[in-house]
Amino acid sequence: MDLREYLRILRRNWILIVATTLAGLLVGGAASVLAKPVYTSDTQLFVAIQNSGSVQELQQGNTFSQARVQSYVKLVAAPAVLQPAIDVLGLDTTAEAMAGRIKATSDLNTVLISISVEDQSPVQAAAIAEAVANSLIKAIERFESPKTGGSSPVSLSVIKPAKAPQSPSSPNTRLNLILGLLVGLAIGVGSAVLRTSLDSRIRGEEDLRRVSDAPLLGGISFDQDASARPLLTQTAPQSPRAESFRQLRTNLQFANISGRAKTVLITSSLPGEGKSTTATNLAIALAQAGQTVCLIDADLRRPMVNEYLGLDRNAGLTTALLRSADVNDLIQPWGEENLFVLTSGVIPPNPSELLGSEEMKNLIVRLEQAFDAVIVDAPPLLPVTDAAVLSQHVGGVVLVVGSQKLRQHDLEKSLNALRMVGSNLLGIVLNRLPTKGPDAYSYSYYTHDEKPTPVPARTAKRLPKRVLSGQPQVDSGNFDDETFESNVHAPSHLSGNRFERS
């Protein structure tokens, strides 16, 4: 991963990182508050050799004392030194226990011995340091005295008396807070990297590119109001959601620049990724651009288009495929533009066979002759084979990918399923993208708060009586109020691939 990928990981998981950092800071503060204060008292001794004072003797004495100092440092923690100090102070402890609270050091090439004592009482820390120093002086004098008698050639003297400290040496609150912050930050960053490595969900375009290089036709941001108002006509004209579908419409036209894909199938890998709302709103966007559009609900397992548009689905696609009624009597107009909807009809026991039948192929051909664009809402690819079978009858396929819902291996399976049947994948639509953050795809700098104009599910638009035929028909004339029926018949007269109301 490069630097940009790491920055993206940090932006995606900033809440986790901040939480662990604050937790580490809290732990460091709690440790400082709960820990009992410890005081440290220091004393320092000087080691000297008693001699006559000649230069040679002074040099030899200095060398001798430096060599002896390291031994004296180790002698500080010996019971021979500590037990007398304990007895003098009347402490209820042992020499071994006291040795853990005493630290003796000496710098190289010096004859100075530093003794530090830790205790929960500052006064007792100073008293122990003084008692240990005095006990060491006596012990050295006893050990260095000649066996034949006489005084010791080594003399120790206190040059820094022990004093009771004013403030505790531990806990170090500032150090604990810094350590807690750094440890929490490290844990947060490590958890974010590990979480990203183990998480195979597709969150944005970068994750999509790891699986496929198919064109990205557009990105639709997540809208909390979309479940209550899913349609494009129910949002402000300049809202990011409306602009996303217009951008999808434009990019789809460029992806289908040859014009061979008049029928576009909209599908997804799994249920709940937003394919039905995408298909419905794409059809509305195409109709708003002046095209005559037919929207087919081919999801014969969980049809949703009729619920979004408020249409009756008792008679629809399955009715036409079973030849129980002509498609002209089943197509329902919707809205103010040239949008016509063929609902699913009664759910059959054999959806795959119906969608892969010759009747379905012929129906699509008839609709392509009558409409500028045909949008097909198909079932998901992975649970059932309906979409893969139906994709062989259409000009192109658009795959909807739900952000943070679909995993990379599921997308790979879907792409392989389309590839195996020779489908023409026009591109991918990323749905439910976040509005902010590294995976955001929308721009809101050109929006305003204009309120949408409500569009009724059914309008009073009247349609010609004449029926769709296998071949285009030519006629002329004007609308006549007495020759129209509402909401039940599709347009009849065609001029090329455009409707003429007659």
RODO-2510 file (C-alpha; in nm, 4 decimals, decimal comma):
residues 502
     n   res          X          Y          Z
     1     m     0,0000     0,0000     0,0000
     2     d     0,1193     0,3506    -0,0833
     3     l     0,0936     0,6620     0,1304
     4     r    -0,2455     0,7593    -0,0132
     5     e    -0,3889     0,4211     0,0806
     6     y    -0,2680     0,4597     0,4385
     7     l    -0,4186     0,8082     0,4541
     8     r    -0,7462     0,6673     0,3245
     9     i    -0,7378     0,4000     0,5946
    10     l    -0,6845     0,6672     0,8598
    11     r    -0,9727     0,8754     0,7261
    12     r    -1,2040     0,5743     0,7151
    13     n    -1,1207     0,4669     1,0705
    14     w    -1,0625     0,8026     1,2363
    15     i    -1,3347     0,7373     1,4928
    16     l    -1,1653     0,4119     1,5996
    17     i    -0,8255     0,5813     1,6174
    18     v    -0,9564     0,8751     1,8206
    19     a    -1,1430     0,6382     2,0534
    20     t    -0,8387     0,4214     2,1255
    21     t    -0,6191     0,7284     2,1688
    22     l    -0,8586     0,8785     2,4213
    23     a    -0,8852     0,5402     2,5935
    24     g    -0,5064     0,5246     2,6248
    25     l    -0,5018     0,8778     2,7610
    26     l    -0,7704     0,7830     3,0105
    27     v    -0,5813     0,4732     3,1214
    28     g    -0,2641     0,6785     3,1706
    29     g    -0,4530     0,9342     3,3782
    30     a    -0,6267     0,6641     3,5820
    31     a    -0,2947     0,4958     3,6508
    32     s    -0,1541     0,8240     3,7801
    33     v    -0,4546     0,8887     4,0019
    34     l    -0,4830     0,5384     4,1459
    35     a    -0,1112     0,4809     4,2032
    36     k     0,0239     0,5617     4,5503
    37     p     0,2848     0,8410     4,5495
    38     v     0,6453     0,7343     4,6003
    39     y     0,9186     0,9719     4,7261
    40     t     1,2885     0,9417     4,6498
    41     s     1,5683     1,0719     4,8730
    42     d     1,9318     1,0857     4,7582
    43     t     2,2648     1,0978     4,9376
    44     q     2,6218     1,0940     4,8035
    45     l     2,9504     0,9673     4,9500
    46     f     3,3123     1,0370     4,8656
    47     v     3,5748     0,7596     4,8768
    48     a     3,9254     0,8629     4,9797
    49     i     4,2560     0,6819     5,0478
    50     q     4,4583     0,7815     5,3503
    51     n     4,8258     0,8388     5,2554
    52     s     5,1223     1,0696     5,3158
    53     g     5,0287     1,2992     5,0305
    54     s     5,3170     1,2495     4,7840
    55     v     5,2282     1,2737     4,4143
    56     q     5,2986     0,9076     4,3494
    57     e     5,0973     0,7959     4,6502
    58     l     4,8085     1,0235     4,5541
    59     q     4,8035     0,8743     4,2040
    60     q     4,8186     0,5193     4,3360
    61     g     4,5486     0,5972     4,5934
    62     n     4,3176     0,7429     4,3304
    63     t     4,3556     0,4353     4,1110
    64     f     4,2972     0,2093     4,4092
    65     s     3,9846     0,3980     4,5198
    66     q     3,8325     0,3926     4,1666
    67     a     3,8841     0,0192     4,1529
    68     r     3,7240    -0,0215     4,4944
    69     v     3,4221     0,2030     4,4291
    70     q     3,2394    -0,0529     4,2090
    71     s     3,2693    -0,3091     4,4847
    72     y     3,1340    -0,0643     4,7387
    73     v     2,8346     0,0076     4,5108
    74     k     2,7417    -0,3608     4,5125
    75     l     2,7983    -0,3781     4,8862
    76     v     2,5172    -0,1221     4,9492
    77     a     2,2458    -0,3841     4,8859
    78     a     2,4137    -0,6481     5,1048
    79     p     2,2501    -0,7530     5,4333
    80     a     2,5718    -0,6526     5,6116
    81     v     2,4895    -0,2904     5,5282
    82     l     2,1084    -0,2915     5,5267
    83     q     2,0368    -0,4905     5,8432
    84     p     2,2174    -0,2428     6,0733
    85     a     2,0209     0,0402     5,9122
    86     i     1,6942    -0,1489     5,9707
    87     d     1,7877    -0,2070     6,3328
    88     v     1,8748     0,1574     6,3902
    89     l     1,5431     0,2804     6,2462
    90     g     1,3388    -0,0037     6,3976
    91     l     1,1736    -0,0857     6,0661
    92     d     0,9447    -0,3847     6,0255
    93     t     1,1041    -0,5198     5,7081
    94     t     1,3861    -0,7428     5,5863
    95     a     1,7132    -0,6663     5,4164
    96     e     1,5920    -0,8408     5,0980
    97     a     1,2757    -0,6299     5,0861
    98     m     1,4649    -0,3084     5,1498
    99     a     1,7189    -0,3911     4,8767
   100     g     1,4426    -0,3527     4,6157
   101     r     1,3854     0,0083     4,7221
   102     i     1,7538     0,1110     4,7245
   103     k     1,9643     0,1973     4,4211
   104     a     2,3401     0,2656     4,4390
   105     t     2,5356     0,3997     4,1394
   106     s     2,8768     0,5413     4,0597
   107     d     2,9991     0,7114     3,7455
   108     l     3,3062     0,5759     3,5748
   109     n     3,6419     0,7261     3,6666
   110     t     3,4991     0,8870     3,9799
   111     v     3,5137     0,8070     4,3492
   112     l     3,1578     0,9205     4,4222
   113     i     2,8799     0,6812     4,5302
   114     s     2,5175     0,7892     4,4963
   115     i     2,2476     0,6153     4,7031
   116     s     1,8743     0,6606     4,6266
   117     v     1,5952     0,5322     4,8500
   118     e     1,2248     0,5091     4,7591
   119     d     0,9475     0,5127     5,0162
   120     q     0,5854     0,6232     5,0443
   121     s     0,6904     0,8650     5,3198
   122     p     0,9328     1,1452     5,2286
   123     v     1,0686     1,1661     5,5837
   124     q     1,1266     0,7932     5,6075
   125     a     1,2944     0,7894     5,2667
   126     a     1,5466     1,0478     5,3897
   127     a     1,5986     0,8607     5,7166
   128     i     1,6650     0,5304     5,5389
   129     a     1,9084     0,6964     5,2960
   130     e     2,1027     0,8483     5,5858
   131     a     2,1033     0,5226     5,7836
   132     v     2,2242     0,3201     5,4831
   133     a     2,5015     0,5710     5,4129
   134     n     2,6231     0,5563     5,7742
   135     s     2,6018     0,1779     5,7772
   136     l     2,8066     0,1594     5,4539
   137     i     3,0766     0,3829     5,6037
   138     k     3,1058     0,1583     5,9074
   139     a     3,1015    -0,1594     5,7002
   140     i     3,3784    -0,0365     5,4686
   141     e     3,5873     0,0691     5,7663
   142     r     3,5369    -0,2747     5,9197
   143     f     3,6100    -0,4706     5,6026
   144     e     3,9125    -0,2627     5,4925
   145     s     4,0860    -0,2580     5,8341
   146     p     4,4109    -0,4645     5,8359
   147     k     4,3919    -0,7920     6,0259
   148     t     4,7150    -0,7062     6,2015
   149     g     4,5484    -0,4028     6,3507
   150     g     4,5407    -0,0372     6,2670
   151     s     4,2994     0,1936     6,0895
   152     s     4,1424     0,1371     5,7465
   153     p     4,3279     0,2909     5,4496
   154     v     3,9882     0,3787     5,2928
   155     s     3,7748     0,6588     5,4223
   156     l     3,4135     0,7366     5,3164
   157     s     3,2444     1,0644     5,3963
   158     v     2,8997     1,2035     5,3193
   159     i     2,9185     1,5021     5,0848
   160     k     2,5420     1,5277     5,0147
   161     p     2,3165     1,4635     5,3132
   162     a     1,9763     1,3069     5,2507
   163     k     1,6762     1,5409     5,2633
   164     a     1,3030     1,4761     5,2663
   165     p     1,1721     1,5418     4,9108
   166     q     0,8970     1,7983     4,8638
   167     s     0,7196     1,6203     4,5746
   168     p     0,6803     1,2542     4,4804
   169     s     0,9051     1,1013     4,2182
   170     s     0,6264     0,8776     4,0967
   171     p     0,3748     0,8487     3,9525
   172     n     0,4887     1,0836     3,6763
   173     t     0,1502     1,2063     3,5570
   174     r     0,2799     1,3823     3,2477
   175     l     0,4834     1,0804     3,1396
   176     n     0,1920     0,8443     3,2006
   177     l    -0,0399     1,0616     2,9925
   178     i     0,2079     1,0797     2,7067
   179     l     0,2706     0,7055     2,7165
   180     g    -0,1035     0,6343     2,7321
   181     l    -0,1674     0,8623     2,4362
   182     l     0,1096     0,7078     2,2256
   183     v     0,0102     0,3515     2,3108
   184     g    -0,3568     0,4254     2,2383
   185     l    -0,2662     0,5899     1,9084
   186     a    -0,0479     0,2948     1,8088
   187     i    -0,3240     0,0481     1,8973
   188     g    -0,5788     0,2528     1,7005
   189     v    -0,3638     0,2757     1,3878
   190     g    -0,2756    -0,0931     1,4086
   191     s    -0,6405    -0,1871     1,4551
   192     a    -0,7405     0,0302     1,1586
   193     v    -0,4844    -0,1318     0,9294
   194     l    -0,5806    -0,4805     1,0495
   195     r    -0,9496    -0,4045     1,0157
   196     t    -0,9032    -0,2792     0,6604
   197     s    -0,6919    -0,5798     0,5669
   198     l    -0,9556    -0,8227     0,6949
   199     d    -1,2553    -0,6249     0,5657
   200     s    -1,3279    -0,7125     0,2018
   201     r    -1,6385    -0,4961     0,1696
   202     i    -1,6490    -0,2515    -0,1200
   203     r    -1,6646     0,0982     0,0242
   204     g    -1,5676     0,3114    -0,2729
   205     e    -1,4040     0,3322    -0,6114
   206     e    -1,0623     0,2290    -0,4821
   207     d    -1,2028    -0,1004    -0,3514
   208     l    -1,3958    -0,1498    -0,6757
   209     r    -1,0796    -0,1154    -0,8815
   210     r    -0,9224    -0,4069    -0,6967
   211     v    -1,1864    -0,6331    -0,8505
   212     s    -1,2804    -0,4848    -1,1856
   213     d    -1,1742    -0,2194    -1,4329
   214     a    -1,5293    -0,1849    -1,5697
   215     p    -1,6446     0,1743    -1,6275
   216     l    -1,7903     0,3470    -1,3233
   217     l    -2,1078     0,5036    -1,4592
   218     g    -2,1892     0,6940    -1,1431
   219     g    -2,2095     0,7059    -0,7683
   220     i    -2,5263     0,7611    -0,5665
   221     s    -2,4869     0,8955    -0,2166
   222     f    -2,6700     0,7497     0,0786
   223     d    -2,9808     0,9459     0,1673
   224     q    -3,1663     0,8792     0,4903
   225     d    -3,4894     1,0000     0,3305
   226     a    -3,4548     0,7658     0,0322
   227     s    -3,6508     0,4876     0,2022
   228     a    -3,9481     0,7200     0,2543
   229     r    -3,9014     0,9147    -0,0711
   230     p    -3,7144     0,6881    -0,3120
   231     l    -3,8137     0,8545    -0,6398
   232     l    -3,6186     1,1174    -0,8283
   233     t    -3,9306     1,3311    -0,8559
   234     q    -3,9609     1,3401    -0,4771
   235     t    -3,6290     1,5225    -0,4271
   236     a    -3,5223     1,8779    -0,5064
   237     p    -3,4200     1,9162    -0,8730
   238     q    -3,0720     2,0381    -0,7775
   239     s    -3,0145     1,7954    -0,4905
   240     p    -2,7049     1,5696    -0,4970
   241     r    -2,9281     1,2632    -0,5369
   242     a    -3,1076     1,4061    -0,8407
   243     e    -2,7781     1,5169    -0,9922
   244     s    -2,6352     1,1667    -0,9413
   245     f    -2,9055     1,0100    -1,1573
   246     r    -2,8653     1,2749    -1,4257
   247     q    -2,4941     1,2032    -1,4286
   248     l    -2,5716     0,8313    -1,4517
   249     r    -2,7991     0,9009    -1,7476
   250     t    -2,5265     1,0987    -1,9247
   251     n    -2,2522     0,8446    -1,8573
   252     l    -2,4768     0,5619    -1,9732
   253     q    -2,5260     0,7397    -2,3044
   254     f    -2,1495     0,7627    -2,3480
   255     a    -2,1042     0,3974    -2,2488
   256     n    -2,3638     0,3087    -2,5144
   257     i    -2,2318     0,5531    -2,7735
   258     s    -2,2908     0,3040    -3,0553
   259     g    -2,6613     0,2945    -2,9655
   260     r    -2,6851    -0,0828    -2,9923
   261     a    -2,8056    -0,1275    -2,6353
   262     k    -3,1590     0,0134    -2,6430
   263     t    -3,2577    -0,2271    -2,3661
   264     v    -3,0539    -0,1950    -2,0485
   265     l    -3,0827    -0,4494    -1,7682
   266     i    -3,0257    -0,3239    -1,4133
   267     t    -2,9173    -0,5884    -1,1639
   268     s    -2,7037    -0,6355    -0,8533
   269     s    -2,5143    -0,9139    -0,6825
   270     l    -2,7305    -0,9444    -0,3704
   271     p    -3,0698    -0,8172    -0,2557
   272     g    -3,0830    -0,4792    -0,0859
   273     e    -2,8185    -0,3011    -0,2938
   274     g    -3,0683    -0,0599    -0,4502
   275     k    -3,1098    -0,1967    -0,8024
   276     s    -3,4874    -0,1357    -0,8177
   277     t    -3,4634     0,2280    -0,7086
   278     t    -3,1722     0,2774    -0,9479
   279     a    -3,3680     0,1278    -1,2382
   280     t    -3,6787     0,3310    -1,1572
   281     n    -3,4970     0,6612    -1,1167
   282     l    -3,2842     0,6016    -1,4256
   283     a    -3,6028     0,5496    -1,6265
   284     i    -3,7459     0,8716    -1,4823
   285     a    -3,4246     1,0604    -1,5652
   286     l    -3,4289     0,9338    -1,9242
   287     a    -3,7943     1,0338    -1,9584
   288     q    -3,7154     1,3803    -1,8207
   289     a    -3,4547     1,4149    -2,0959
   290     g    -3,7288     1,3777    -2,3569
   291     q    -3,7017     1,0089    -2,4401
   292     t    -3,9908     0,7648    -2,4460
   293     v    -3,9010     0,5034    -2,1871
   294     c    -4,0487     0,1689    -2,0927
   295     l    -3,9640     0,0379    -1,7458
   296     i    -4,0077    -0,3383    -1,7035
   297     d    -4,0201    -0,4991    -1,3611
   298     a    -3,8613    -0,8349    -1,4416
   299     d    -3,7888    -0,9214    -1,0794
   300     l    -4,0460    -1,1982    -1,0671
   301     r    -3,9477    -1,2997    -0,7148
   302     r    -3,9550    -0,9728    -0,5194
   303     p    -4,1106    -0,7052    -0,7462
   304     m    -4,0754    -0,3521    -0,6105
   305     v    -4,1328    -0,1124    -0,9021
   306     n    -4,5118    -0,1133    -0,8602
   307     e    -4,4706    -0,0171    -0,4910
   308     y    -4,2386     0,2722    -0,5728
   309     l    -4,4653     0,4065    -0,8480
   310     g    -4,7989     0,3194    -0,6913
   311     l    -4,9131     0,0958    -0,9771
   312     d    -5,1150    -0,2248    -0,9937
   313     r    -4,9093    -0,5382    -1,0602
   314     n    -5,1857    -0,7977    -1,0842
   315     a    -5,1463    -0,7946    -1,4616
   316     g    -4,8087    -0,7288    -1,6171
   317     l    -4,5029    -0,9038    -1,7583
   318     t    -4,6067    -1,2579    -1,6701
   319     t    -4,9498    -1,1925    -1,8182
   320     a    -4,7907    -1,0895    -2,1482
   321     l    -4,5450    -1,3829    -2,1518
   322     l    -4,8334    -1,6284    -2,0955
   323     r    -5,0275    -1,4522    -2,3749
   324     s    -5,3219    -1,3922    -2,1452
   325     a    -5,3327    -1,0293    -2,2633
   326     d    -5,1553    -0,8095    -2,5129
   327     v    -4,8709    -0,5955    -2,3852
   328     n    -5,0522    -0,2827    -2,5070
   329     d    -5,3235    -0,3477    -2,2491
   330     l    -5,0689    -0,4053    -1,9725
   331     i    -4,8340    -0,1076    -2,0030
   332     q    -4,9248     0,1738    -1,7637
   333     p    -4,8232     0,5391    -1,8102
   334     w    -4,6692     0,7251    -1,5185
   335     g    -4,5833     1,0849    -1,4509
   336     e    -4,5826     1,3883    -1,6781
   337     e    -4,3096     1,2636    -1,9115
   338     n    -4,3143     0,9758    -2,1588
   339     l    -4,2564     0,7032    -1,9026
   340     f    -4,4503     0,3787    -1,9312
   341     v    -4,4278     0,0881    -1,6902
   342     l    -4,4803    -0,2852    -1,7371
   343     t    -4,5168    -0,4256    -1,3864
   344     s    -4,4247    -0,7815    -1,2948
   345     g    -4,7690    -0,9371    -1,2894
   346     v    -4,8492    -1,2398    -1,0794
   347     i    -4,5370    -1,4084    -0,9397
   348     p    -4,4908    -1,7395    -1,1284
   349     p    -4,3407    -2,0656    -1,0009
   350     n    -4,0842    -2,0718    -1,2857
   351     p    -3,9350    -1,7207    -1,3255
   352     s    -3,6113    -1,8355    -1,4915
   353     e    -3,7936    -2,0286    -1,7638
   354     l    -4,0245    -1,7354    -1,8409
   355     l    -3,7452    -1,4778    -1,8553
   356     g    -3,5311    -1,7007    -2,0782
   357     s    -3,8160    -1,7912    -2,3125
   358     e    -3,8575    -1,6892    -2,6762
   359     e    -4,1652    -1,4907    -2,5761
   360     m    -3,9502    -1,2672    -2,3550
   361     k    -3,7048    -1,2115    -2,6373
   362     n    -3,9841    -1,1196    -2,8797
   363     l    -4,1410    -0,8888    -2,6238
   364     i    -3,8152    -0,6969    -2,5825
   365     v    -3,7833    -0,6653    -2,9598
   366     r    -4,1353    -0,5208    -2,9826
   367     l    -4,0672    -0,2725    -2,7052
   368     e    -3,7381    -0,1654    -2,8600
   369     q    -3,9258    -0,0759    -3,1789
   370     a    -4,1724     0,1368    -2,9878
   371     f    -3,9555     0,3101    -2,7265
   372     d    -3,6337     0,5055    -2,7275
   373     a    -3,5092     0,3163    -2,4219
   374     v    -3,6179     0,0076    -2,2301
   375     i    -3,5024    -0,0309    -1,8697
   376     v    -3,5345    -0,3764    -1,7121
   377     d    -3,5235    -0,4273    -1,3365
   378     a    -3,3881    -0,7821    -1,2948
   379     p    -3,3342    -1,0027    -0,9870
   380     p    -2,9909    -1,0219    -0,8168
   381     l    -2,7272    -1,2351    -0,9872
   382     l    -2,6023    -1,4536    -0,7027
   383     p    -2,9177    -1,5919    -0,5379
   384     v    -3,0890    -1,6868    -0,8682
   385     t    -3,0024    -1,7232    -1,2379
   386     d    -3,2840    -1,5010    -1,3681
   387     a    -3,0656    -1,1989    -1,4402
   388     a    -2,7937    -1,4024    -1,6142
   389     v    -3,0542    -1,5696    -1,8364
   390     l    -3,2307    -1,2426    -1,9151
   391     s    -2,9041    -1,0603    -1,9874
   392     q    -2,8713    -1,2579    -2,3113
   393     h    -3,1835    -1,0864    -2,4513
   394     v    -3,0811    -0,7243    -2,3762
   395     g    -2,8278    -0,4898    -2,5280
   396     g    -2,6363    -0,4133    -2,2095
   397     v    -2,6148    -0,4696    -1,8355
   398     v    -2,5581    -0,2200    -1,5547
   399     l    -2,4448    -0,3705    -1,2252
   400     v    -2,5429    -0,1877    -0,9052
   401     v    -2,2982    -0,2289    -0,6163
   402     g    -2,4105    -0,1394    -0,2656
   403     s    -2,1335     0,0394    -0,0775
   404     q    -2,0336    -0,1251     0,2543
   405     k    -2,2744    -0,4113     0,1786
   406     l    -2,1146    -0,6138    -0,0997
   407     r    -1,7852    -0,7968    -0,0552
   408     q    -1,5189    -0,8194    -0,3200
   409     h    -1,5488    -1,1939    -0,3761
   410     d    -1,9264    -1,1587    -0,4297
   411     l    -1,8642    -0,8943    -0,6959
   412     e    -1,6126    -1,1250    -0,8625
   413     k    -1,8756    -1,4019    -0,8740
   414     s    -2,1293    -1,1667    -1,0309
   415     l    -1,8871    -1,0461    -1,2962
   416     n    -1,7909    -1,4046    -1,3763
   417     a    -2,1585    -1,5009    -1,4082
   418     l    -2,2143    -1,2221    -1,6616
   419     r    -1,8939    -1,3079    -1,8439
   420     m    -1,9879    -1,6747    -1,8767
   421     v    -2,3144    -1,5955    -2,0595
   422     g    -2,1491    -1,3342    -2,2811
   423     s    -2,3314    -1,0316    -2,1387
   424     n    -2,2393    -0,6802    -2,2450
   425     l    -2,1469    -0,5047    -1,9203
   426     l    -2,1911    -0,1333    -1,9808
   427     g    -2,0624    -0,0345    -1,6389
   428     i    -2,1088    -0,0298    -1,2624
   429     v    -2,3052     0,2028    -1,0371
   430     l    -2,1884     0,2524    -0,6787
   431     n    -2,4890     0,2990    -0,4545
   432     r    -2,5264     0,4084    -0,0904
   433     l    -2,1964     0,5953    -0,0908
   434     p    -2,1179     0,8173     0,2098
   435     t    -2,1704     1,1893     0,1612
   436     k    -1,8404     1,2727     0,3328
   437     g    -1,5052     1,1081     0,3751
   438     p    -1,2581     0,9368     0,1423
   439     d    -1,5280     0,7317    -0,0345
   440     a    -1,7693     1,0192    -0,1009
   441     y    -1,8747     1,0618    -0,4621
   442     s    -2,1187     1,3545    -0,4520
   443     y    -2,0656     1,7272    -0,4764
   444     s    -2,3002     1,9746    -0,3148
   445     y    -2,1487     2,3126    -0,4023
   446     y    -2,4076     2,3743    -0,6726
   447     t    -2,7227     2,2798    -0,4841
   448     h    -3,0003     2,4744    -0,3229
   449     d    -3,2981     2,4038    -0,1048
   450     e    -3,5665     2,4097    -0,3719
   451     k    -3,8533     2,1843    -0,2707
   452     p    -3,9658     1,9145    -0,5142
   453     t    -4,3048     1,9302    -0,6788
   454     p    -4,5049     1,6236    -0,5768
   455     v    -4,5835     1,3922    -0,8651
   456     p    -4,8831     1,1625    -0,8276
   457     a    -4,8364     0,7953    -0,8849
   458     r    -5,0988     0,7987    -1,1585
   459     t    -5,1796     1,0945    -1,3760
   460     a    -5,4712     1,1788    -1,5965
   461     k    -5,2563     1,1445    -1,9092
   462     r    -5,4564     0,9788    -2,1843
   463     l    -5,3151     0,7350    -2,4333
   464     p    -5,4133     0,6190    -2,7835
   465     k    -5,6454     0,3238    -2,8240
   466     r    -5,4538     0,1573    -3,1029
   467     v    -5,2251    -0,1240    -3,0008
   468     l    -4,8544    -0,1966    -3,0345
   469     s    -4,7837    -0,4194    -3,3273
   470     g    -4,4809    -0,6132    -3,4335
   471     q    -4,3849    -0,3442    -3,6871
   472     p    -4,3914     0,0341    -3,6530
   473     q    -4,7076     0,2043    -3,7739
   474     v    -4,7391     0,5495    -3,9212
   475     d    -5,0320     0,7773    -3,8623
   476     s    -5,0957     1,1431    -3,8141
   477     g    -5,3442     1,3640    -3,6454
   478     n    -5,4053     1,5403    -3,3211
   479     f    -5,5159     1,4369    -2,9744
   480     d    -5,8896     1,3879    -2,9375
   481     d    -6,0257     1,3689    -2,5854
   482     e    -6,2908     1,1201    -2,6893
   483     t    -6,0435     0,8681    -2,8271
   484     f    -5,8327     0,8309    -2,5137
   485     e    -5,8365     0,5928    -2,2189
   486     s    -5,6375     0,6631    -1,9049
   487     n    -5,3777     0,4538    -1,7244
   488     v    -5,4449     0,1263    -1,8993
   489     h    -5,3219     0,1412    -2,2620
   490     a    -4,9787     0,2059    -2,4111
   491     p    -4,9178     0,4387    -2,7103
   492     s    -4,9948     0,2969    -3,0478
   493     h    -4,8773     0,5099    -3,3382
   494     l    -4,5032     0,5211    -3,3989
   495     s    -4,2796     0,7170    -3,6291
   496     g    -3,9494     0,5324    -3,6435
   497     n    -3,8633     0,4751    -3,2796
   498     r    -4,0460     0,7802    -3,1461
   499     f    -4,4057     0,8013    -3,0300
   500     e    -4,6495     1,0291    -3,2087
   501     r    -4,9624     1,0955    -3,0114
   502     s    -5,2506     1,0510    -3,2485
***
